[in-house]
């Protein structure tokens, strides 16, 4: 089963990197949507179904926390799993989000296998089997 993914990050390079990591990790990806902030992400959700969202916290216009609150208030989107991929490490910022709004957290910089294991834990073992290319790389 192919999964549709939404990557929300204000850095185009980080969005491209995460997309590449998903490919290298051999996840069965259908469509991969990208947004530069929470407002763009909400517009994408209005017209597309996604199975999982990978989201940064610190972005202009609408940050990750505001985006998560807006999407969780929407009847159709509230059950979409979200993994935070962010430089934010302050527990008082991250902890409330993980309790109520997000299912996973990855601190930048990250290793590709960290994304693979987070997504596998949420989606199940939905990736193609050979992931040797990931071992030992940092992003």
N, CA, C and O atoms as CSV, one atom per row, in Angstrom:
chain,resi,resn,atom,element,x,y,z
A,1,UNK,N,N,0.835,-1.177,0.000
A,1,UNK,CA,C,0.000,0.000,0.000
A,1,UNK,C,C,0.879,1.239,0.000
A,1,UNK,O,O,1.731,1.397,0.874
A,2,UNK,N,N,0.682,2.107,-0.961
A,2,UNK,CA,C,1.455,3.340,-1.040
A,2,UNK,C,C,0.860,4.391,-0.108
A,2,UNK,O,O,-0.359,4.519,0.003
A,3,UNK,N,N,1.734,5.137,0.556
A,3,UNK,CA,C,1.322,6.176,1.489
A,3,UNK,C,C,1.577,7.552,0.898
A,3,UNK,O,O,2.631,7.810,0.315
A,4,UNK,N,N,0.591,8.434,1.057
A,4,UNK,CA,C,0.767,9.826,0.669
A,4,UNK,C,C,1.346,10.574,1.860
A,4,UNK,O,O,0.856,10.443,2.982
A,5,UNK,N,N,2.399,11.367,1.610
A,5,UNK,CA,C,3.133,12.051,2.656
A,5,UNK,C,C,3.090,13.554,2.401
A,5,UNK,O,O,3.185,14.008,1.260
A,6,UNK,N,N,2.946,14.315,3.479
A,6,UNK,CA,C,3.054,15.774,3.420
A,6,UNK,C,C,4.240,16.179,4.274
A,6,UNK,O,O,4.282,15.894,5.470
A,7,UNK,N,N,5.212,16.851,3.649
A,7,UNK,CA,C,6.387,17.356,4.357
A,7,UNK,C,C,6.219,18.862,4.498
A,7,UNK,O,O,6.087,19.578,3.504
A,8,UNK,N,N,6.226,19.342,5.752
A,8,UNK,CA,C,6.010,20.763,6.032
A,8,UNK,C,C,7.274,21.306,6.698
A,8,UNK,O,O,7.579,20.968,7.842
A,9,UNK,N,N,7.999,22.147,5.972
A,9,UNK,CA,C,9.227,22.746,6.490
A,9,UNK,C,C,9.511,23.990,5.668
A,9,UNK,O,O,9.321,23.981,4.452
A,10,UNK,N,N,9.966,25.067,6.312
A,10,UNK,CA,C,10.237,26.293,5.578
A,10,UNK,C,C,11.510,26.207,4.745
A,10,UNK,O,O,11.750,27.077,3.908
A,11,UNK,N,N,12.317,25.198,4.948
A,11,UNK,CA,C,13.531,25.001,4.172
A,11,UNK,C,C,13.267,24.032,3.009
A,11,UNK,O,O,12.965,22.857,3.220
A,12,UNK,N,N,13.386,24.542,1.794
A,12,UNK,CA,C,13.206,23.686,0.615
A,12,UNK,C,C,14.247,22.566,0.612
A,12,UNK,O,O,13.951,21.441,0.209
A,13,UNK,N,N,15.464,22.873,1.061
A,13,UNK,CA,C,16.518,21.853,1.110
A,13,UNK,C,C,16.145,20.737,2.084
A,13,UNK,O,O,16.381,19.563,1.798
A,14,UNK,N,N,15.567,21.091,3.229
A,14,UNK,CA,C,15.167,20.064,4.206
A,14,UNK,C,C,14.007,19.229,3.659
A,14,UNK,O,O,13.975,18.014,3.854
A,15,UNK,N,N,13.063,19.867,2.980
A,15,UNK,CA,C,11.959,19.096,2.377
A,15,UNK,C,C,12.507,18.101,1.366
A,15,UNK,O,O,12.082,16.946,1.336
A,16,UNK,N,N,13.453,18.545,0.536
A,16,UNK,CA,C,14.051,17.667,-0.463
A,16,UNK,C,C,14.829,16.530,0.218
A,16,UNK,O,O,14.774,15.385,-0.230
A,17,UNK,N,N,15.545,16.845,1.288
A,17,UNK,CA,C,16.314,15.847,2.009
A,17,UNK,C,C,15.402,14.785,2.626
A,17,UNK,O,O,15.676,13.590,2.518
A,18,UNK,N,N,14.332,15.217,3.264
A,18,UNK,CA,C,13.400,14.258,3.876
A,18,UNK,C,C,12.771,13.386,2.801
A,18,UNK,O,O,12.614,12.181,2.995
A,19,UNK,N,N,12.411,13.979,1.674
A,19,UNK,CA,C,11.852,13.213,0.564
A,19,UNK,C,C,12.849,12.164,0.075
A,19,UNK,O,O,12.479,11.022,-0.198
A,20,UNK,N,N,14.106,12.560,-0.031
A,20,UNK,CA,C,15.151,11.630,-0.464
A,20,UNK,C,C,15.336,10.504,0.555
A,20,UNK,O,O,15.506,9.342,0.185
A,21,UNK,N,N,15.303,10.858,1.840
A,21,UNK,CA,C,15.437,9.843,2.889
A,21,UNK,C,C,14.300,8.829,2.794
A,21,UNK,O,O,14.529,7.629,2.948
A,22,UNK,N,N,13.081,9.295,2.543
A,22,UNK,CA,C,11.943,8.378,2.396
A,22,UNK,C,C,12.173,7.421,1.233
A,22,UNK,O,O,11.847,6.237,1.315
A,23,UNK,N,N,12.737,7.946,0.153
A,23,UNK,CA,C,13.025,7.105,-1.004
A,23,UNK,C,C,14.128,6.101,-0.687
A,23,UNK,O,O,14.002,4.916,-0.996
A,24,UNK,N,N,15.205,6.575,-0.071
A,24,UNK,CA,C,16.309,5.683,0.286
A,24,UNK,C,C,15.844,4.619,1.277
A,24,UNK,O,O,16.279,3.469,1.219
A,25,UNK,N,N,14.952,5.019,2.189
A,25,UNK,CA,C,14.447,4.071,3.190
A,25,UNK,C,C,13.482,3.067,2.585
A,25,UNK,O,O,13.062,2.115,3.243
A,26,UNK,N,N,13.137,3.288,1.325
A,26,UNK,CA,C,12.284,2.366,0.577
A,26,UNK,C,C,10.862,2.285,1.106
A,26,UNK,O,O,10.222,1.235,1.047
A,27,UNK,N,N,10.374,3.408,1.626
A,27,UNK,CA,C,8.963,3.449,1.980
A,27,UNK,C,C,8.157,3.474,0.690
A,27,UNK,O,O,8.575,4.075,-0.300
A,28,UNK,N,N,7.021,2.832,0.704
A,28,UNK,CA,C,6.140,2.800,-0.450
A,28,UNK,C,C,5.349,4.109,-0.467
A,28,UNK,O,O,4.281,4.213,0.136
A,29,UNK,N,N,5.891,5.100,-1.167
A,29,UNK,CA,C,5.300,6.435,-1.204
A,29,UNK,C,C,4.477,6.592,-2.477
A,29,UNK,O,O,4.949,6.319,-3.581
A,30,UNK,N,N,3.226,7.042,-2.296
A,30,UNK,CA,C,2.377,7.355,-3.441
A,30,UNK,C,C,2.697,8.761,-3.893
A,30,UNK,O,O,3.497,8.954,-4.809
A,31,UNK,N,N,2.079,9.750,-3.259
A,31,UNK,CA,C,2.345,11.153,-3.557
A,31,UNK,C,C,3.099,11.761,-2.390
A,31,UNK,O,O,2.856,11.420,-1.233
A,32,UNK,N,N,4.016,12.663,-2.705
A,32,UNK,CA,C,4.765,13.377,-1.680
A,32,UNK,C,C,4.511,14.868,-1.898
A,32,UNK,O,O,5.001,15.462,-2.859
A,33,UNK,N,N,3.740,15.457,-0.991
A,33,UNK,CA,C,3.398,16.871,-1.068
A,33,UNK,C,C,4.349,17.663,-0.185
A,33,UNK,O,O,4.851,17.145,0.813
A,34,UNK,N,N,4.597,18.921,-0.548
A,34,UNK,CA,C,5.487,19.773,0.227
A,34,UNK,C,C,4.837,21.117,0.489
A,34,UNK,O,O,4.153,21.675,-0.368
A,35,UNK,N,N,5.069,21.631,1.710
A,35,UNK,CA,C,4.569,22.949,2.093
A,35,UNK,C,C,5.661,23.676,2.871
A,35,UNK,O,O,6.412,23.060,3.626
A,36,UNK,N,N,5.741,24.996,2.680
A,36,UNK,CA,C,6.749,25.808,3.339
A,36,UNK,C,C,6.327,26.344,4.688
A,36,UNK,O,O,7.147,26.901,5.417
A,37,UNK,N,N,5.044,26.181,5.036
A,37,UNK,CA,C,4.546,26.611,6.345
A,37,UNK,C,C,3.174,25.974,6.570
A,37,UNK,O,O,2.648,25.273,5.706
A,38,UNK,N,N,2.615,26.231,7.736
A,38,UNK,CA,C,1.342,25.615,8.090
A,38,UNK,C,C,0.189,26.036,7.204
A,38,UNK,O,O,-0.684,25.220,6.905
A,39,UNK,N,N,0.163,27.291,6.775
A,39,UNK,CA,C,-0.922,27.751,5.902
A,39,UNK,C,C,-0.908,27.007,4.576
A,39,UNK,O,O,-1.954,26.586,4.083
A,40,UNK,N,N,0.278,26.846,3.999
A,40,UNK,CA,C,0.382,26.089,2.747
A,40,UNK,C,C,-0.044,24.636,2.964
A,40,UNK,O,O,-0.694,24.038,2.107
A,41,UNK,N,N,0.321,24.085,4.097
A,41,UNK,CA,C,-0.037,22.696,4.404
A,41,UNK,C,C,-1.546,22.520,4.500
A,41,UNK,O,O,-2.085,21.532,4.000
A,42,UNK,N,N,-2.233,23.462,5.134
A,42,UNK,CA,C,-3.695,23.381,5.234
A,42,UNK,C,C,-4.339,23.424,3.853
A,42,UNK,O,O,-5.320,22.723,3.606
A,43,UNK,N,N,-3.799,24.235,2.959
A,43,UNK,CA,C,-4.325,24.299,1.588
A,43,UNK,C,C,-4.131,22.968,0.869
A,43,UNK,O,O,-5.008,22.522,0.129
A,44,UNK,N,N,-2.989,22.341,1.089
A,44,UNK,CA,C,-2.748,21.025,0.475
A,44,UNK,C,C,-3.743,20.004,1.012
A,44,UNK,O,O,-4.278,19.196,0.253
A,45,UNK,N,N,-3.995,20.038,2.326
A,45,UNK,CA,C,-4.941,19.094,2.927
A,45,UNK,C,C,-6.366,19.297,2.419
A,45,UNK,O,O,-7.144,18.344,2.364
A,46,UNK,N,N,-6.717,20.530,2.046
A,46,UNK,CA,C,-8.058,20.796,1.520
A,46,UNK,C,C,-8.330,20.040,0.225
A,46,UNK,O,O,-9.478,19.716,-0.078
A,47,UNK,N,N,-7.274,19.760,-0.542
A,47,UNK,CA,C,-7.451,19.163,-1.867
A,47,UNK,C,C,-6.843,17.779,-2.037
A,47,UNK,O,O,-6.968,17.176,-3.103
A,48,UNK,N,N,-6.185,17.270,-0.997
A,48,UNK,CA,C,-5.478,15.998,-1.133
A,48,UNK,C,C,-5.584,15.198,0.160
A,48,UNK,O,O,-5.652,15.761,1.253
A,49,UNK,N,N,-5.596,13.885,0.015
A,49,UNK,CA,C,-5.539,13.042,1.201
A,49,UNK,C,C,-4.082,12.675,1.455
A,49,UNK,O,O,-3.356,12.310,0.530
A,50,UNK,N,N,-3.657,12.774,2.716
A,50,UNK,CA,C,-2.332,12.306,3.094
A,50,UNK,C,C,-2.477,11.310,4.235
A,50,UNK,O,O,-3.409,11.384,5.036
A,51,UNK,N,N,-1.540,10.384,4.289
A,51,UNK,CA,C,-1.562,9.347,5.308
A,51,UNK,C,C,-0.689,9.689,6.504
A,51,UNK,O,O,-0.916,9.197,7.610
A,52,UNK,N,N,0.314,10.536,6.279
A,52,UNK,CA,C,1.210,10.939,7.365
A,52,UNK,C,C,1.812,12.299,7.032
A,52,UNK,O,O,2.010,12.642,5.866
A,53,UNK,N,N,2.101,13.068,8.088
A,53,UNK,CA,C,2.686,14.397,7.923
A,53,UNK,C,C,3.998,14.440,8.695
A,53,UNK,O,O,4.072,14.007,9.845
A,54,UNK,N,N,5.025,14.966,8.047
A,54,UNK,CA,C,6.317,15.211,8.683
A,54,UNK,C,C,6.455,16.725,8.752
A,54,UNK,O,O,6.463,17.394,7.719
A,55,UNK,N,N,6.563,17.274,9.968
A,55,UNK,CA,C,6.404,18.715,10.145
A,55,UNK,C,C,7.481,19.328,11.030
A,55,UNK,O,O,7.834,18.783,12.076
A,56,UNK,N,N,7.992,20.467,10.593
A,56,UNK,CA,C,8.890,21.293,11.394
A,56,UNK,C,C,8.047,22.115,12.359
A,56,UNK,O,O,6.835,22.236,12.174
A,57,UNK,N,N,8.670,22.677,13.378
A,57,UNK,CA,C,7.941,23.541,14.306
A,57,UNK,C,C,8.116,25.021,13.989
A,57,UNK,O,O,7.141,25.771,13.974
A,58,UNK,N,N,9.336,25.441,13.739
A,58,UNK,CA,C,9.627,26.864,13.574
A,58,UNK,C,C,9.584,27.250,12.096
A,58,UNK,O,O,10.513,26.981,11.334
A,59,UNK,N,N,8.463,27.894,11.713
A,59,UNK,CA,C,8.252,28.328,10.330
A,59,UNK,C,C,7.548,29.677,10.348
A,59,UNK,O,O,6.855,30.005,11.311
A,60,UNK,N,N,7.721,30.461,9.284
A,60,UNK,CA,C,7.030,31.753,9.213
A,60,UNK,C,C,5.543,31.577,8.888
A,60,UNK,O,O,5.112,30.496,8.485
A,61,UNK,N,N,4.785,32.619,9.062
A,61,UNK,CA,C,3.352,32.715,8.756
A,61,UNK,C,C,2.487,31.842,9.652
A,61,UNK,O,O,1.640,32.367,10.375
A,62,UNK,N,N,2.670,30.543,9.628
A,62,UNK,CA,C,1.974,29.646,10.550
A,62,UNK,C,C,2.968,28.571,10.948
A,62,UNK,O,O,3.386,27.762,10.119
A,63,UNK,N,N,3.347,28.565,12.228
A,63,UNK,CA,C,4.339,27.590,12.690
A,63,UNK,C,C,3.710,26.205,12.845
A,63,UNK,O,O,2.505,26.027,12.672
A,64,UNK,N,N,4.553,25.242,13.172
A,64,UNK,CA,C,4.094,23.861,13.273
A,64,UNK,C,C,3.045,23.626,14.350
A,64,UNK,O,O,2.102,22.862,14.140
A,65,UNK,N,N,3.198,24.276,15.504
A,65,UNK,CA,C,2.225,24.086,16.591
A,65,UNK,C,C,0.852,24.615,16.184
A,65,UNK,O,O,-0.159,23.955,16.427
A,66,UNK,N,N,0.803,25.802,15.567
A,66,UNK,CA,C,-0.477,26.367,15.108
A,66,UNK,C,C,-1.091,25.497,14.017
A,66,UNK,O,O,-2.305,25.296,13.990
A,67,UNK,N,N,-0.263,24.985,13.128
A,67,UNK,CA,C,-0.750,24.084,12.081
A,67,UNK,C,C,-1.363,22.832,12.691
A,67,UNK,O,O,-2.449,22.411,12.293
A,68,UNK,N,N,-0.666,22.235,13.661
A,68,UNK,CA,C,-1.182,21.020,14.300
A,68,UNK,C,C,-2.515,21.281,14.989
A,68,UNK,O,O,-3.434,20.467,14.892
A,69,UNK,N,N,-2.627,22.395,15.676
A,69,UNK,CA,C,-3.895,22.728,16.339
A,69,UNK,C,C,-5.017,22.903,15.311
A,69,UNK,O,O,-6.133,22.432,15.525
A,70,UNK,N,N,-4.723,23.574,14.203
A,70,UNK,CA,C,-5.741,23.789,13.162
A,70,UNK,C,C,-6.158,22.468,12.532
A,70,UNK,O,O,-7.348,22.233,12.325
A,71,UNK,N,N,-5.210,21.615,12.228
A,71,UNK,CA,C,-5.590,20.356,11.573
A,71,UNK,C,C,-6.304,19.415,12.534
A,71,UNK,O,O,-7.190,18.674,12.110
A,72,UNK,N,N,-5.945,19.423,13.810
A,72,UNK,CA,C,-6.617,18.563,14.783
A,72,UNK,C,C,-8.048,19.022,15.049
A,72,UNK,O,O,-8.873,18.235,15.513
A,73,UNK,N,N,-8.348,20.278,14.762
A,73,UNK,CA,C,-9.709,20.793,14.938
A,73,UNK,C,C,-10.611,20.398,13.763
A,73,UNK,O,O,-11.833,20.519,13.851
A,74,UNK,N,N,-10.014,19.929,12.674
A,74,UNK,CA,C,-10.768,19.555,11.478
A,74,UNK,C,C,-11.178,18.084,11.563
A,74,UNK,O,O,-10.354,17.213,11.842
A,75,UNK,N,N,-12.440,17.830,11.321
A,75,UNK,CA,C,-13.005,16.480,11.463
A,75,UNK,C,C,-12.275,15.419,10.630
A,75,UNK,O,O,-12.025,14.319,11.122
A,76,UNK,N,N,-11.931,15.734,9.383
A,76,UNK,CA,C,-11.301,14.746,8.505
A,76,UNK,C,C,-9.802,14.586,8.736
A,76,UNK,O,O,-9.239,13.533,8.435
A,77,UNK,N,N,-9.158,15.608,9.262
A,77,UNK,CA,C,-7.701,15.579,9.368
A,77,UNK,C,C,-7.183,15.197,10.734
A,77,UNK,O,O,-5.996,14.904,10.879
A,78,UNK,N,N,-8.039,15.191,11.744
A,78,UNK,CA,C,-7.557,15.031,13.120
A,78,UNK,C,C,-6.870,13.700,13.376
A,78,UNK,O,O,-6.081,13.587,14.313
A,79,UNK,N,N,-7.152,12.693,12.566
A,79,UNK,CA,C,-6.543,11.379,12.826
A,79,UNK,C,C,-5.266,11.127,12.013
A,79,UNK,O,O,-4.669,10.057,12.129
A,80,UNK,N,N,-4.846,12.085,11.200
A,80,UNK,CA,C,-3.621,11.894,10.410
A,80,UNK,C,C,-2.416,11.951,11.355
A,80,UNK,O,O,-2.255,12.930,12.084
A,81,UNK,N,N,-1.574,10.924,11.355
A,81,UNK,CA,C,-0.401,10.949,12.229
A,81,UNK,C,C,0.618,11.998,11.783
A,81,UNK,O,O,0.804,12.241,10.591
A,82,UNK,N,N,1.272,12.609,12.769
A,82,UNK,CA,C,2.268,13.652,12.517
A,82,UNK,C,C,3.556,13.301,13.252
A,82,UNK,O,O,3.540,12.917,14.422
A,83,UNK,N,N,4.671,13.444,12.540
A,83,UNK,CA,C,5.999,13.308,13.146
A,83,UNK,C,C,6.670,14.672,13.045
A,83,UNK,O,O,6.791,15.238,11.958
A,84,UNK,N,N,7.101,15.188,14.184
A,84,UNK,CA,C,7.830,16.447,14.214
A,84,UNK,C,C,9.290,16.177,13.885
A,84,UNK,O,O,9.903,15.280,14.464
A,85,UNK,N,N,9.850,16.947,12.959
A,85,UNK,CA,C,11.274,16.898,12.648
A,85,UNK,C,C,11.754,18.337,12.795
A,85,UNK,O,O,11.475,19.181,11.944
A,86,UNK,N,N,12.480,18.613,13.881
A,86,UNK,CA,C,12.754,19.990,14.247
A,86,UNK,C,C,14.063,20.131,15.018
A,86,UNK,O,O,14.585,19.159,15.563
A,87,UNK,N,N,14.580,21.351,15.055
A,87,UNK,CA,C,15.750,21.647,15.884
A,87,UNK,C,C,15.337,21.888,17.333
A,87,UNK,O,O,16.186,21.940,18.223
A,88,UNK,N,N,14.045,22.034,17.566
A,88,UNK,CA,C,13.535,22.334,18.911
A,88,UNK,C,C,13.786,21.165,19.853
A,88,UNK,O,O,13.398,20.032,19.570
A,89,UNK,N,N,14.439,21.453,20.976
A,89,UNK,CA,C,14.700,20.389,21.939
A,89,UNK,C,C,14.201,20.729,23.346
A,89,UNK,O,O,14.309,19.906,24.254
A,90,UNK,N,N,13.660,21.928,23.532
A,90,UNK,CA,C,13.162,22.295,24.862
A,90,UNK,C,C,11.930,21.458,25.189
A,90,UNK,O,O,10.928,21.494,24.475
A,91,UNK,N,N,12.022,20.711,26.274
A,91,UNK,CA,C,10.957,19.782,26.641
A,91,UNK,C,C,9.620,20.482,26.857
A,91,UNK,O,O,8.578,19.935,26.496
A,92,UNK,N,N,9.627,21.680,27.439
A,92,UNK,CA,C,8.363,22.377,27.688
A,92,UNK,C,C,7.674,22.804,26.399
A,92,UNK,O,O,6.480,23.104,26.413
A,93,UNK,N,N,8.403,22.838,25.283
A,93,UNK,CA,C,7.799,23.130,23.983
A,93,UNK,C,C,7.325,21.836,23.322
A,93,UNK,O,O,6.202,21.770,22.821
A,94,UNK,N,N,8.164,20.823,23.318
A,94,UNK,CA,C,7.887,19.582,22.591
A,94,UNK,C,C,6.894,18.681,23.324
A,94,UNK,O,O,6.011,18.101,22.692
A,95,UNK,N,N,7.020,18.557,24.632
A,95,UNK,CA,C,6.218,17.614,25.405
A,95,UNK,C,C,4.704,17.787,25.235
A,95,UNK,O,O,4.012,16.796,25.005
A,96,UNK,N,N,4.161,19.016,25.340
A,96,UNK,CA,C,2.711,19.154,25.153
A,96,UNK,C,C,2.244,18.752,23.753
A,96,UNK,O,O,1.139,18.237,23.583
A,97,UNK,N,N,3.089,18.991,22.763
A,97,UNK,CA,C,2.731,18.611,21.398
A,97,UNK,C,C,2.671,17.099,21.257
A,97,UNK,O,O,1.787,16.565,20.587
A,98,UNK,N,N,3.612,16.413,21.889
A,98,UNK,CA,C,3.635,14.951,21.814
A,98,UNK,C,C,2.504,14.318,22.618
A,98,UNK,O,O,2.074,13.208,22.307
A,99,UNK,N,N,2.031,14.990,23.620
A,99,UNK,CA,C,0.920,14.457,24.409
A,99,UNK,C,C,-0.404,14.551,23.672
A,99,UNK,O,O,-1.264,13.685,23.832
A,100,UNK,N,N,-0.581,15.588,22.867
A,100,UNK,CA,C,-1.904,15.843,22.308
A,100,UNK,C,C,-1.972,15.957,20.786
A,100,UNK,O,O,-3.037,15.747,20.206
A,101,UNK,N,N,-0.854,16.287,20.126
A,101,UNK,CA,C,-0.974,16.630,18.710
A,101,UNK,C,C,-0.100,15.808,17.765
A,101,UNK,O,O,-0.464,15.635,16.602
A,102,UNK,N,N,1.025,15.304,18.225
A,102,UNK,CA,C,1.955,14.601,17.332
A,102,UNK,C,C,2.227,13.197,17.859
A,102,UNK,O,O,2.156,12.947,19.063
A,103,UNK,N,N,2.536,12.296,16.951
A,103,UNK,CA,C,2.788,10.907,17.321
A,103,UNK,C,C,4.272,10.581,17.392
A,103,UNK,O,O,4.651,9.523,17.893
A,104,UNK,N,N,5.117,11.483,16.894
A,104,UNK,CA,C,6.548,11.209,16.910
A,104,UNK,C,C,7.348,12.489,16.899
A,104,UNK,O,O,6.826,13.565,16.606
A,105,UNK,N,N,8.646,12.358,17.228
A,105,UNK,CA,C,9.540,13.510,17.331
A,105,UNK,C,C,10.937,13.077,16.930
A,105,UNK,O,O,11.466,12.089,17.439
A,106,UNK,N,N,11.526,13.829,16.012
A,106,UNK,CA,C,12.899,13.588,15.579
A,106,UNK,C,C,13.627,14.925,15.641
A,106,UNK,O,O,13.172,15.920,15.075
A,107,UNK,N,N,14.750,14.936,16.329
A,107,UNK,CA,C,15.517,16.168,16.456
A,107,UNK,C,C,16.518,16.269,15.313
A,107,UNK,O,O,17.226,15.310,15.008
A,108,UNK,N,N,16.569,17.459,14.676
A,108,UNK,CA,C,17.583,17.729,13.660
A,108,UNK,C,C,18.888,18.060,14.375
A,108,UNK,O,O,18.843,18.703,15.424
A,109,UNK,N,N,20.020,17.665,13.874
A,109,UNK,CA,C,20.209,16.774,12.726
A,109,UNK,C,C,19.797,15.353,13.092
A,109,UNK,O,O,19.770,14.984,14.266
A,110,UNK,N,N,19.485,14.580,12.091
A,110,UNK,CA,C,18.971,13.234,12.324
A,110,UNK,C,C,19.671,12.242,11.418
A,110,UNK,O,O,20.335,12.611,10.449
A,111,UNK,N,N,19.509,10.994,11.752
A,111,UNK,CA,C,20.002,9.907,10.906
A,111,UNK,C,C,18.808,9.366,10.130
A,111,UNK,O,O,17.707,9.300,10.678
A,112,UNK,N,N,18.989,8.985,8.895
A,112,UNK,CA,C,17.869,8.462,8.100
A,112,UNK,C,C,17.149,7.302,8.752
A,112,UNK,O,O,15.929,7.187,8.638
A,113,UNK,N,N,17.887,6.438,9.435
A,113,UNK,CA,C,17.222,5.292,10.061
A,113,UNK,C,C,16.278,5.725,11.172
A,113,UNK,O,O,15.360,4.985,11.523
A,114,UNK,N,N,16.492,6.930,11.739
A,114,UNK,CA,C,15.580,7.446,12.755
A,114,UNK,C,C,14.221,7.747,12.135
A,114,UNK,O,O,13.186,7.416,12.713
A,115,UNK,N,N,14.222,8.374,10.962
A,115,UNK,CA,C,12.954,8.625,10.265
A,115,UNK,C,C,12.307,7.308,9.887
A,115,UNK,O,O,11.103,7.127,10.064
A,116,UNK,N,N,13.108,6.385,9.366
A,116,UNK,CA,C,12.561,5.080,8.969
A,116,UNK,C,C,11.902,4.388,10.151
A,116,UNK,O,O,10.795,3.866,10.022
A,117,UNK,N,N,12.566,4.376,11.299
A,117,UNK,CA,C,12.002,3.659,12.446
A,117,UNK,C,C,10.768,4.369,13.003
A,117,UNK,O,O,9.823,3.705,13.431
A,118,UNK,N,N,10.756,5.701,13.006
A,118,UNK,CA,C,9.571,6.442,13.464
A,118,UNK,C,C,8.375,6.145,12.562
A,118,UNK,O,O,7.282,5.852,13.048
A,119,UNK,N,N,8.584,6.222,11.255
A,119,UNK,CA,C,7.475,5.977,10.332
A,119,UNK,C,C,7.026,4.523,10.363
A,119,UNK,O,O,5.832,4.239,10.268
A,120,UNK,N,N,7.967,3.606,10.496
A,120,UNK,CA,C,7.600,2.190,10.587
A,120,UNK,C,C,6.777,1.939,11.842
A,120,UNK,O,O,5.836,1.145,11.815
A,121,UNK,N,N,7.122,2.608,12.946
A,121,UNK,CA,C,6.365,2.438,14.187
A,121,UNK,C,C,4.931,2.946,14.036
A,121,UNK,O,O,4.004,2.387,14.623
A,122,UNK,N,N,4.754,3.997,13.255
A,122,UNK,CA,C,3.425,4.589,13.085
A,122,UNK,C,C,2.630,3.887,11.988
A,122,UNK,O,O,1.452,3.580,12.173
A,123,UNK,N,N,3.265,3.635,10.856
A,123,UNK,CA,C,2.570,3.070,9.705
A,123,UNK,C,C,2.635,1.554,9.651
A,123,UNK,O,O,1.905,0.930,8.880
A,124,UNK,N,N,3.482,0.966,10.444
A,124,UNK,CA,C,3.735,-0.458,10.332
A,124,UNK,C,C,4.959,-0.653,9.449
A,124,UNK,O,O,5.552,0.322,8.989
A,125,UNK,N,N,5.324,-1.845,9.219
A,125,UNK,CA,C,6.511,-2.133,8.417
A,125,UNK,C,C,6.182,-1.949,6.941
A,125,UNK,O,O,6.148,-2.913,6.176
A,126,UNK,N,N,5.942,-0.707,6.551
A,126,UNK,CA,C,5.473,-0.406,5.201
A,126,UNK,C,C,6.594,0.010,4.268
A,126,UNK,O,O,6.363,0.723,3.291
A,127,UNK,N,N,7.774,-0.420,4.557
A,127,UNK,CA,C,8.867,-0.048,3.679
A,127,UNK,C,C,9.423,-1.282,2.997
A,127,UNK,O,O,9.241,-2.405,3.468
A,128,UNK,N,N,10.107,-1.058,1.875
A,128,UNK,CA,C,10.716,-2.154,1.143
A,128,UNK,C,C,11.926,-2.664,1.930
A,128,UNK,O,O,12.571,-1.874,2.621
A,129,UNK,N,N,12.246,-3.921,1.851
A,129,UNK,CA,C,13.144,-4.551,2.798
A,129,UNK,C,C,14.610,-4.112,2.827
A,129,UNK,O,O,15.181,-4.109,3.917
A,130,UNK,N,N,15.261,-3.744,1.732
A,130,UNK,CA,C,16.700,-3.494,1.744
A,130,UNK,C,C,16.996,-2.040,2.105
A,130,UNK,O,O,16.828,-1.151,1.271
A,131,UNK,N,N,17.431,-1.791,3.334
A,131,UNK,CA,C,17.695,-0.434,3.789
A,131,UNK,C,C,19.162,-0.268,4.199
A,131,UNK,O,O,19.479,0.600,5.013
A,132,UNK,N,N,20.041,-1.075,3.655
A,132,UNK,CA,C,21.449,-1.010,4.028
A,132,UNK,C,C,22.080,0.334,3.684
A,132,UNK,O,O,23.029,0.753,4.346
A,133,UNK,N,N,21.565,1.026,2.648
A,133,UNK,CA,C,22.150,2.316,2.259
A,133,UNK,C,C,22.022,3.369,3.351
A,133,UNK,O,O,22.754,4.359,3.333
A,134,UNK,N,N,21.107,3.181,4.304
A,134,UNK,CA,C,20.869,4.181,5.342
A,134,UNK,C,C,21.885,4.122,6.471
A,134,UNK,O,O,22.160,5.138,7.110
A,135,UNK,N,N,22.422,2.998,6.713
A,135,UNK,CA,C,23.243,2.801,7.912
A,135,UNK,C,C,24.416,3.766,7.961
A,135,UNK,O,O,25.176,3.902,7.002
A,136,UNK,N,N,24.544,4.436,9.109
A,136,UNK,CA,C,25.692,5.273,9.381
A,136,UNK,C,C,25.693,6.653,8.764
A,136,UNK,O,O,26.691,7.363,8.887
A,137,UNK,N,N,24.632,7.067,8.110
A,137,UNK,CA,C,24.575,8.394,7.499
A,137,UNK,C,C,23.882,9.379,8.423
A,137,UNK,O,O,22.914,9.036,9.101
A,138,UNK,N,N,24.380,10.590,8.442
A,138,UNK,CA,C,23.740,11.676,9.198
A,138,UNK,C,C,23.195,12.711,8.228
A,138,UNK,O,O,23.792,12.973,7.184
A,139,UNK,N,N,22.029,13.310,8.589
A,139,UNK,CA,C,21.449,14.382,7.778
A,139,UNK,C,C,21.044,15.501,8.690
A,139,UNK,O,O,20.528,16.518,8.227
